[in-house]
Amino acid sequence: MMEVLVLALLVLVTNLASGGAVAAFLLGRNERLLLPAWPLALAGFALGPFLTTLVLYYTLALWHGVPVFVALLLPLFFFALLVRMAGAGRGRLLTLLVSIPSNLKDRSLWPFLAGTLFLLLVAVVFLVNKPLVDHDVLEYGVQGRIFLRDRAISYQRFQFDAASGFHYVGLHGFSFPLLFTWEGLWGSLLGVRTDVWVRSITMWYGWLLIAFCWALLRRFDRWAAVPAGIALTAPIGFLFLLTIYHLDSFRIMLFTCAVAAFVAVLQAPSRERLLLFGALAGAQAFVHSVGAILAGVLVAVLLFALPVRWKTRINWLAQGVGMLLLFGAVHYLVDIAFGTGWIFQDIIWY
C-alpha cells in the first residue's frame, strides 16, 4: 500500500506538477518562441522529471552529504520559482488543459484516447507483475541507490563502490540513475523502499513520445496522425520500448523534442529557439552518451547551416552550447578531465 502511495505522490509532484511548471514557463515565453502550444507543453512535461534529476545532480555534486530534507526541497523550490516566472504561461496551460474534454468530441482523437487507455492498462499490469529484472536498468538502479546512500556524486578513475563491491561501467550521464535517488529520498521520508515510480517512467515517456508526435502531425491534418500513430507504435521494437524497463523512452522522447527544436531553429531562427534547442539537447545528452555525440553533431550542423550572419550565428551558438552544458552535458567534460575518461577510457570488463 505504501508503494502505491509513493507512486501516486511522485506522479503528482514530479510528472504532473513539476512537468506542468516547466510547460507553463515555456508557454509564458511563446510570444517569442512562436511554437505550437501542445507540442511545447508536452516538451515541458517531459522536462519535469529530467530537471528534478538535474537539480539533484548539482546538489549532490557540490554538497556532499546534503541532508535529505534539503535534497528534497531544492527541486521543489526550483519548480515553484518556475511557476512564479511563468507569468501568462500559467493561464495558457490551464486553457489547454480545460479544452481537453471539448476537444475529445473530435473523432480523430478517439484512437489516441483508446491507445492511452490501453497503455494505462498495460502499465498497471506490468507494474504489478514485473519487478525490476532487466540488465541495464539494474545497473542504473544500484548506482542511484549509492547516490542515495552517500548523498554525494564524485568523479574517479573507476566508478567503484567499495562498500557494495559494485563497479559502475556505464558511459552515460547520471540523469536516469538519479530518478532512483529521487524516489529513494521520498521513500526514506515515508519509511518504504520502492522502485515502482521509476519503473513507471518507461511507460510515461513512451506515452509522451506518442502524444508529442501526434500533436505535431495534427498540425498538418487532424486525421494524418491516426495512420502515423499506428505506424509508430505497431513495430515490435516500439512495443519493447514500452515494456522493458530502461532509459530508452526517456532519452528518445527528449531527443525527439531536441530534433523538433532543431528544425524550428532552421525554419525561423531566433535566439530564444536556439536556447530551447540547447536545453533539450543538453537534457537528452545527460540521459545517454549517444545523445551527447548527437548533440555535438546537431550543433556542428547549425554552425554551417543556420541562416543568419556569422557574427550572430557564433553569438547565438555560444549561448546555445552554454545551455547544452548547463543542462547536463557538462558531466562528460568533468568525466573526461577528472573521472573515468568517458569514451576515451580503456574499458576493462570483469
C-alpha positions as CSV (number, residue, x, y, z in Angstrom):
1,M,0.0,0.0,0.0
2,M,2.8,2.4,0.8
3,E,4.4,1.7,-2.6
4,V,1.1,2.8,-4.3
5,L,1.2,6.0,-2.1
6,V,4.8,6.8,-3.2
7,L,3.8,6.2,-6.9
8,A,0.8,8.4,-6.7
9,L,2.7,11.1,-4.8
10,L,5.6,11.1,-7.3
11,V,3.4,11.1,-10.3
12,L,1.5,14.1,-8.9
13,V,4.6,16.0,-7.7
14,T,7.2,15.2,-10.4
15,N,5.3,14.1,-13.6
16,L,2.4,16.5,-13.4
17,A,3.2,19.4,-11.0
18,S,6.8,19.8,-12.0
19,G,6.2,19.0,-15.6
20,G,3.3,21.5,-15.6
21,A,5.6,24.1,-14.1
22,V,8.0,23.7,-17.0
23,A,5.2,23.7,-19.5
24,A,3.8,26.9,-18.1
25,F,7.2,28.5,-18.1
26,L,7.7,27.6,-21.8
27,L,4.2,28.7,-22.8
28,G,4.8,32.0,-21.0
29,R,7.6,32.7,-23.5
30,N,5.8,31.6,-26.5
31,E,5.3,35.1,-27.8
32,R,9.0,34.9,-28.7
33,L,9.3,31.2,-29.4
34,L,6.2,31.2,-31.6
35,L,5.9,27.4,-31.4
36,P,2.7,25.3,-31.5
37,A,1.2,25.2,-28.0
38,W,0.6,21.5,-27.4
39,P,4.0,20.2,-28.5
40,L,5.7,22.9,-26.5
41,A,3.6,22.0,-23.4
42,L,4.4,18.3,-23.9
43,A,8.1,19.1,-24.1
44,G,7.7,20.9,-20.8
45,F,6.1,17.9,-19.2
46,A,9.0,15.8,-20.5
47,L,11.4,18.1,-18.8
48,G,9.8,17.9,-15.4
49,P,11.4,14.6,-14.1
50,F,14.6,15.4,-16.0
51,L,15.0,18.8,-14.3
52,T,14.4,17.1,-11.0
53,T,17.5,14.9,-11.7
54,L,19.5,17.9,-12.9
55,V,18.9,19.9,-9.7
56,L,19.8,16.7,-7.7
57,Y,22.9,16.3,-9.8
58,Y,24.3,19.8,-9.0
59,T,23.2,19.4,-5.4
60,L,24.9,16.1,-4.8
61,A,28.0,17.1,-6.8
62,L,28.5,20.3,-5.0
63,W,27.3,19.5,-1.5
64,H,28.4,16.0,-0.3
65,G,26.3,14.6,2.5
66,V,23.4,17.1,1.9
67,P,20.6,16.5,4.4
68,V,17.6,14.5,3.0
69,F,15.1,17.3,3.5
70,V,17.3,19.8,1.6
71,A,17.8,17.4,-1.3
72,L,14.0,17.0,-1.4
73,L,13.2,20.7,-1.1
74,L,15.7,22.2,-3.6
75,P,14.0,20.7,-6.7
76,L,10.6,21.7,-5.4
77,F,11.8,25.2,-4.7
78,F,13.2,25.3,-8.3
79,F,9.8,24.4,-9.8
80,A,8.0,26.8,-7.6
81,L,10.3,29.5,-8.9
82,L,9.5,28.4,-12.5
83,V,5.7,28.7,-11.7
84,R,6.3,32.2,-10.4
85,M,8.3,33.2,-13.5
86,A,5.7,31.6,-15.9
87,G,3.5,34.7,-16.0
88,A,0.9,34.4,-18.7
89,G,2.0,30.8,-19.3
90,R,0.0,29.6,-16.3
91,G,-3.2,30.8,-17.9
92,R,-2.2,29.4,-21.3
93,L,-1.5,25.9,-19.8
94,L,-4.8,26.0,-17.9
95,T,-6.6,26.9,-21.1
96,L,-5.1,23.9,-22.9
97,L,-6.0,21.5,-20.1
98,V,-9.5,22.8,-19.8
99,S,-10.0,22.4,-23.5
100,I,-9.3,18.7,-23.5
101,P,-12.9,17.4,-22.8
102,S,-14.4,19.6,-25.6
103,N,-11.6,18.6,-28.0
104,L,-12.4,14.9,-27.4
105,K,-15.6,15.4,-29.4
106,D,-13.3,15.3,-32.4
107,R,-13.5,11.7,-33.6
108,S,-9.9,11.9,-35.0
109,L,-8.8,11.9,-31.4
110,W,-10.6,8.8,-30.3
111,P,-7.9,6.4,-31.5
112,F,-5.4,8.4,-29.4
113,L,-7.8,8.2,-26.4
114,A,-8.2,4.4,-26.9
115,G,-4.5,4.0,-27.2
116,T,-3.9,6.0,-24.0
117,L,-6.4,3.9,-22.0
118,F,-4.8,0.7,-23.4
119,L,-1.3,1.9,-22.4
120,L,-2.5,2.7,-19.0
121,L,-3.9,-0.8,-18.6
122,V,-0.5,-2.2,-19.8
123,A,1.3,0.0,-17.4
124,V,-0.8,-1.3,-14.4
125,V,-0.3,-4.9,-15.4
126,F,3.5,-4.6,-15.8
127,L,4.0,-2.5,-12.6
128,V,2.0,-5.1,-10.6
129,N,3.6,-8.2,-12.1
130,K,7.0,-7.4,-13.5
131,P,9.8,-6.5,-11.0
132,L,13.0,-4.7,-11.9
133,V,14.7,-7.6,-13.6
134,D,16.2,-6.2,-16.9
135,H,20.0,-6.0,-17.1
136,D,21.0,-2.4,-17.7
137,V,18.3,-0.8,-15.6
138,L,19.6,-2.8,-12.6
139,E,23.0,-1.2,-13.0
140,Y,21.4,2.3,-13.1
141,G,19.3,1.4,-10.1
142,V,22.2,0.3,-8.0
143,Q,24.2,3.4,-8.8
144,G,21.2,5.6,-8.0
145,R,20.9,3.8,-4.6
146,I,24.6,4.5,-4.0
147,F,24.0,8.2,-4.7
148,L,21.1,8.0,-2.2
149,R,23.1,6.3,0.5
150,D,26.1,8.8,0.2
151,R,24.0,11.8,-0.9
152,A,27.1,12.7,-3.0
153,I,28.3,12.4,-6.6
154,S,32.1,12.1,-7.0
155,Y,34.2,11.6,-10.1
156,Q,37.0,9.0,-10.0
157,R,39.1,6.9,-12.4
158,F,37.0,3.8,-11.7
159,Q,33.4,4.4,-10.6
160,F,33.8,1.7,-7.9
161,D,31.9,1.5,-4.6
162,A,34.0,-0.4,-2.0
163,A,31.1,-0.9,0.4
164,S,29.0,-2.9,-2.0
165,G,31.7,-4.1,-4.4
166,F,29.8,-2.5,-7.3
167,H,31.7,-1.1,-10.3
168,Y,29.5,1.2,-12.5
169,V,30.8,0.9,-16.1
170,G,28.0,3.0,-17.7
171,L,29.2,5.7,-20.1
172,H,26.1,7.8,-19.7
173,G,25.2,10.9,-17.7
174,F,23.6,10.4,-14.3
175,S,20.1,11.6,-15.1
176,F,18.4,8.1,-15.1
177,P,20.2,6.7,-12.0
178,L,19.2,9.9,-10.2
179,L,15.5,9.0,-10.8
180,F,16.1,6.1,-8.4
181,T,17.8,8.5,-6.0
182,W,14.7,10.9,-6.1
183,E,12.3,8.0,-5.4
184,G,14.6,6.8,-2.7
185,L,14.6,10.2,-1.0
186,W,10.8,10.1,-0.9
187,G,10.8,6.5,0.2
188,S,13.1,7.2,3.1
189,L,10.8,10.1,4.2
190,L,7.8,7.7,4.2
191,G,9.7,4.7,5.5
192,V,9.4,2.5,2.4
193,R,11.9,1.0,-0.1
194,T,10.4,1.0,-3.6
195,D,11.2,1.4,-7.3
196,V,7.7,1.4,-8.7
197,W,7.7,5.0,-9.8
198,V,11.0,4.7,-11.8
199,R,9.6,1.6,-13.4
200,S,6.5,3.6,-14.5
201,I,8.9,6.2,-16.2
202,T,9.3,3.8,-19.1
203,M,5.5,4.0,-19.9
204,W,5.2,7.7,-19.0
205,Y,7.8,8.8,-21.6
206,G,6.6,6.3,-24.1
207,W,3.1,7.9,-23.9
208,L,4.7,11.4,-24.0
209,L,6.5,10.4,-27.2
210,I,3.3,9.2,-28.9
211,A,1.5,12.3,-27.7
212,F,4.2,14.6,-28.9
213,C,4.4,13.1,-32.4
214,W,0.6,13.0,-32.6
215,A,0.4,16.7,-31.7
216,L,2.9,17.6,-34.3
217,L,1.2,15.6,-37.1
218,R,-2.2,17.1,-36.3
219,R,-0.9,20.5,-37.3
220,F,-0.8,19.2,-40.9
221,D,-4.1,17.2,-40.9
222,R,-6.1,16.0,-37.9
223,W,-6.6,12.5,-39.5
224,A,-2.9,12.2,-40.6
225,A,-1.9,11.4,-37.0
226,V,-4.0,8.2,-37.0
227,P,-2.1,6.1,-39.5
228,A,1.2,7.7,-38.5
229,G,0.5,6.8,-34.8
230,I,-0.2,3.2,-35.8
231,A,3.0,3.1,-37.9
232,L,4.9,4.5,-34.8
233,T,3.5,2.1,-32.2
234,A,2.9,-1.1,-34.1
235,P,6.5,-2.3,-34.6
236,I,7.7,-4.8,-32.1
237,G,10.7,-2.6,-31.3
238,F,8.4,0.2,-30.1
239,L,6.4,-2.3,-28.0
240,F,9.7,-3.4,-26.3
241,L,10.4,0.3,-25.8
242,L,7.2,0.5,-23.7
243,T,7.5,-2.7,-21.8
244,I,11.2,-3.3,-21.0
245,Y,12.3,-1.1,-18.1
246,H,15.1,1.1,-19.4
247,L,16.1,4.7,-20.2
248,D,15.2,4.4,-23.9
249,S,11.8,6.0,-23.9
250,F,13.2,8.8,-21.6
251,R,16.1,9.6,-23.9
252,I,14.2,9.1,-27.2
253,M,11.4,11.5,-26.1
254,L,13.9,14.2,-25.2
255,F,15.9,13.6,-28.3
256,T,12.7,13.9,-30.4
257,C,11.9,17.2,-28.8
258,A,15.5,18.4,-29.4
259,V,15.3,17.5,-33.1
260,A,11.9,19.3,-33.3
261,A,13.5,22.4,-31.8
262,F,16.5,22.0,-34.2
263,V,14.1,22.1,-37.2
264,A,12.3,25.0,-35.7
265,V,15.6,27.0,-35.4
266,L,16.4,26.3,-39.0
267,Q,12.9,27.3,-40.2
268,A,12.7,30.6,-38.3
269,P,16.0,31.4,-36.5
270,S,15.8,33.2,-33.2
271,R,18.0,33.3,-30.0
272,E,15.1,32.0,-27.9
273,R,14.6,29.0,-30.1
274,L,18.3,28.2,-30.1
275,L,18.3,28.4,-26.3
276,L,15.4,26.0,-26.1
277,F,17.2,23.7,-28.5
278,G,20.4,23.9,-26.3
279,A,18.4,23.0,-23.2
280,L,16.6,20.0,-24.9
281,A,19.9,18.8,-26.5
282,G,21.7,19.0,-23.1
283,A,18.8,17.1,-21.4
284,Q,18.9,14.1,-23.8
285,A,22.7,14.2,-23.7
286,F,22.7,13.9,-19.9
287,V,20.5,10.8,-20.2
288,H,22.6,8.9,-22.7
289,S,26.1,9.3,-24.1
290,V,24.9,8.7,-27.7
291,G,22.8,11.8,-27.1
292,A,26.0,13.7,-26.2
293,I,27.5,12.8,-29.5
294,L,24.3,13.6,-31.4
295,A,24.1,16.9,-29.7
296,G,27.6,17.8,-30.9
297,V,26.6,16.8,-34.5
298,L,23.5,19.0,-34.4
299,V,25.5,21.9,-33.1
300,A,28.0,21.4,-35.9
301,V,25.2,21.4,-38.5
302,L,23.9,24.7,-37.0
303,L,27.3,26.2,-37.2
304,F,27.3,25.9,-41.0
305,A,23.6,25.9,-41.8
306,L,22.0,28.5,-39.5
307,P,20.6,31.1,-41.9
308,V,21.9,34.2,-40.1
309,R,25.0,36.4,-40.2
310,W,28.2,34.7,-39.0
311,K,28.6,37.2,-36.1
312,T,25.0,36.5,-34.9
313,R,25.4,32.8,-35.6
314,I,28.5,32.5,-33.4
315,N,26.9,34.6,-30.6
316,W,23.7,32.5,-30.6
317,L,25.6,29.2,-30.8
318,A,27.8,30.1,-27.9
319,Q,24.8,30.8,-25.8
320,G,23.1,27.6,-27.0
321,V,26.2,25.5,-26.2
322,G,26.2,27.1,-22.8
323,M,22.6,25.9,-22.2
324,L,23.6,22.5,-23.5
325,L,26.4,22.2,-20.9
326,L,24.3,23.7,-18.1
327,F,21.5,21.1,-18.8
328,G,23.8,18.2,-18.2
329,A,26.4,17.8,-21.0
330,V,29.0,19.3,-18.6
331,H,29.0,15.8,-17.0
332,Y,31.0,14.5,-19.9
333,L,33.7,17.2,-19.7
334,V,34.1,16.6,-16.0
335,D,34.2,12.9,-16.5
336,I,36.9,13.2,-19.1
337,A,39.0,15.6,-17.0
338,F,38.6,14.1,-13.5
339,G,36.7,10.8,-13.9
340,T,36.8,7.7,-16.0
341,G,37.8,9.4,-19.2
342,W,34.3,8.7,-20.7
343,I,34.6,7.1,-24.2
344,F,38.4,7.7,-24.2
345,Q,39.0,5.3,-21.3
346,D,40.3,1.8,-21.6
347,I,37.3,-0.3,-20.5
348,I,38.2,-3.5,-18.6
349,W,35.4,-5.9,-18.4
350,Y,35.3,-8.1,-15.3
